Amino acid sequence: MRELLQRAITEVEKLPAETQDAIATRLLAEVTDEQEWSLRFESTTDTQWGELAAMARRSVSDGSTTPLEDLFQPKPPA
């Protein structure tokens, strides 16, 4: 087990049982999600990647995308 994960578990063990269960539930859901994502990613064919790239190019060409600059505007100084 990685040192960072072991440290996290050591800290979680100090928490009440209900909190431990809540954290464990979230962690297990994250692990399941990661496994499913990896499986989907690894099973994507070259044809599917090509189709996704073509869709992205069409979206850019027809203007149906939003520039990242518009999504992530800098916050004015406080």
GIURFEN-V296624 format. One record per pair of residues at least 24 apart in sequence whose ideal C-beta (glycine too) atoms are under 10 Angstrom apart, sorted by sequence separation. I is the first residue (numbers start at 1). J is the second residue. D is the distance in Angstrom with one decimal. If there is no record, write none. Layout:
BEGIN
I	J	D
I	J	D
END
This chain:
BEGIN
none
END
